Amino acid sequence: MTESTTASQPAETTESSGVAVLDRAFSLLAAFGPDDGRLTLTELSRRTGLYKSTVLRLLGALEHGGFIRKLADGQYSIGPQPLRLASIYQRSFQVGHVIEPLLKQLSATTGETASFYVRHDDKRIALFRVEPARSVRASVQIGQAYAIAQGASGKVLLAFSVPQAQGYEAIREQLWAVSYGERDPETASAAAPVFGVSGELQGAIAVSGPRARLEPPEAMLTACRQVLETARDATSALGGSTARYPQCLDQLTVERLKECSAVSQPHEP
């Protein structure tokens, strides 16, 4: 009797499962882009492909949980809860107390944007960032996911992540990478890896700025040296070995930089 009753019950479908509901809720949150301060119900429905009635129910639940805010004009914005979770995410790496002061110093020294990136699957995420006071500067958004195959920091993360990617042997040897106009055609950057006590990659420190300022070889050479020195100091503070950094700094020359710049091909932004 029990078996018969169980067998007669309809199997749980994807449409009715809790997992599907979560997927839809996450798709609503993901519909907000970096520049979207607010979105209408209609626009959220269009971006997610969900019926307005479904969107409205999910928005109510997300608003109750603090993930969404309904504004006075009837539009919707991201709520405070993601900010709290982002703060926990940052602290989970346990490097902020070391990285943030060094980024402030690096930005002040170079006059450019200094950032610390970590890898998340096939993306790179800016965990910490310090921007200079200059009106013309490279903009990096904390928490924003960028393509890992673009930019100097992406190259460093690919070179030193486990398993190691092919084609990045030179970066593993020299401990630095440069890029010109890969993510943004008007931006250039330099990056170096930071290691932990067991030699594991903690992330990539990068300096980025207007290409017109950083593209001249002498300017990029200075930026590379300062990034390498900052990565060395961060690695030391985190208990990692800094044995390779002095040699890499000694071998960093304009000639070597030009060789690497020649093979750094711009990608579509």
N, C-alpha and C positions, 0 to 999 in steps of 0.2 A: 504493500500500500504506500509505504513511504517512497519507495523507488519510483512508483507510478506517478505520484504527486510531483516529485522532483523533476522527473523527465518531462512532465507536461508544462513546466514553467518555462517561459521564453528565455533564451540565452541573453545575457547582457550585451547590448550592441554598442558599437563605438559611439553612436549618436547619444546614447543615454548614460554612458559611463562617466564616472568622476574625472577620469583622465582627460576625456574629451572636453569637459567643462574647463578644466585647468588650462588645456591647450588654447582654448578660445580666450580665456581671461588673459593669458600671457600674450596672445596675439594682439589684444587691445592695447596692452602696455607698450608692446613693441611698435605699435602704429605711430607712436609719438617719435618724431625725428628730433635731432639736436636743436633745430631752430623752431620747433613747434611749441609755443607757449600755451596754446589752447586749440582745441578742435571741436567741431560740431558733431552732433549725433550722426548726421548724414555723412560727414567725411569719415568718421570712424567706421561706419557701415561699409562705405565704399572701399576703404583701405584694407579691411579684414575680410570682406566678402560675406559678412554675416548679416542676417536680417536685423532691421532696426529694433524689433521687439526683443530679439536675443541680446543685442548690444545693450539695450536699456536695462535688462535684468542683470547682466554681468556688471555693468557700471554701478548699479546699486550695491552689489556685493563688494566690489572693489572700493567704492566710496566708504562703506561701513568699515572696511579694514584699513583705511587710511592710504590706499594706493592711488586713489583718484579723488579729485576735488571737483564739485559742480560749482561753477562760477555764477555770479549774479545775472549774467546775460544768457544763461542756459547752456553755455559751452562747457567743455570739460578740460581739466588740466591734471598733470601728475600731482599726487598728494605727497605728504611728508614721509610716509613709510619707506619708500625707496632710498631716501637720504639716510635714514637710520641704518638700513641694511648695507648701504654703500660704505658707511663708516665702519661697520663690523667687518666688511670685506677687506677694507684697507688694513685694519688692525690685525687681521688674520695672517698677514704676511710678516708681521713683527719686524718691519724694517723702517717704519716711518720715522722713528726717533733718530735714526742714522741718516736716512736719505734726505729728509726735508731740509735740515740745516745745510747739507752739502749742495743741494739744488739752489738754495738761496745764494750761497757763495758763488756757485758756478754762473748763475744768471747775472749777478752783480759784476763778476769779472769779465764775462764775455759781452754783456749788454744784450744777450739774446735769451730766448725761451729755453729753460732747462726742464727736462722731464725724465720720469722713471717709468719704464714700460715693463709689463709682464705679459706672458703668452697665455692665451685662453683658446684652445683648439687651433683654428686657422686664423685667429685674429690676434692683434696686439692691443692692449688696453693701457692707457695712461693712468697710472695709479696715483702719481703725484706730479705736480707741475708748478713752476714758478715763472711768471712772465715779467719782463723788464718794464720800466716806465715809458719806454719809447712808444710813440704813437704808431709807428710802422714796425710790426713784429709778427712772428709766426704764431698763429692761434692753435692751441692744443687744449682739448676739452677733457677734463678728468672723467673717467668712466666710459668715454666714447671708444667703441671698438673700431680699429682701423685694420686694413688689409695687412697681413703679416709679410706679404711678398713685396711690399713697397716701403721705402724709407730705410734709413740707416739702422734704426732700432730694430726693425723687422728682420733685417739681414743678420744682426747680431743674435737675435732670439732664435732664428732658424739655425744658425751656425752652432750654437752651444746647447740647444735643447736635446733631450734624449728621446728617441734615437736621433743621431746627428744627420742633418740633411746633406745630400750630395751637392757639390758645386760651391761649397763655402769654405774650402780648405784654407784659402789665403786669409780669410777673416779669422779662422781659428788659430792661424799661425801668428798674425800680427795684433790680434785683440782689438781691432777697431774696424769701422766701416763708415763709408760716406755715401751720400745720395744727393742727386741734383734733379729737382723737378719730377720726382716719382709720384708722390701722393698729390702734390700741388705743383704745377709748373713754375710757380714763382718762389718756391721754398727749397732750401738746401739744408742738410743736416749731417751731423757726425755722431757716432754712438760707440759705446764700449761696454763690455759685460761686467757684471758684479757677481762675485761668487761667495758662497757661504762656507761654513766651517769644514764641511766634508767635500768641498770642491764643486757642489751643485750650483747650477745657475740660479741666481736670485732674480735677475732682471737685467735691463739695459738702461744705462744712463745716456741721455742724448741732449745735444744742443741743436736747436733749429732756428732759422731766421730767414730773412729775405735773401733770395738767391744772389741778388746784386751785391749784397754785403759779404756773403760767405764764399761765393764762387772763386774769387781771386785766390790762387794757390797759397799765398802767404797767410791770408785770412783764414782759410780752411785748415792750414797747418797749425795755426795757433789754436783754433777751436778743437782740433783733434787732440792736441797735446793736453789741453785743459780738461777735456772729457776723459782721457786716459788717466790723468792724475786724480780726477774726482772718483773714477771707478776704482782706482787703486786704494784711495782713502776709505771708500765705502766698504770694499772687500776686507780691508784691514780691521775696520771697526766691527764688522760682522764675524770676525774670527777666521776669515779665509786666508789662503796663501797669496801673497803679493809678489812671489819670486819672479814671475814672468814679466811684470809690468816695466821694471827698469830697462830691460833689454828692448822691449817693444818701443819704449819712449826713445831710446838711443837710435833705433832703426827707422824712426819716423822722420822722413825727409820730404822735401818738396818733390824730388824725383819719384819717390815711392808713391806719394799722393797722386801725382799726375798719372802714374801707371794704373792705379785703382780707379781714378776718375774716368780714364779712357774706356774702361769696361763697365762703368756704371751707366747702363742704358735707361733713359726715362721710360716709365710706364704711362699708360693712360691714367689721369687723375681720377 
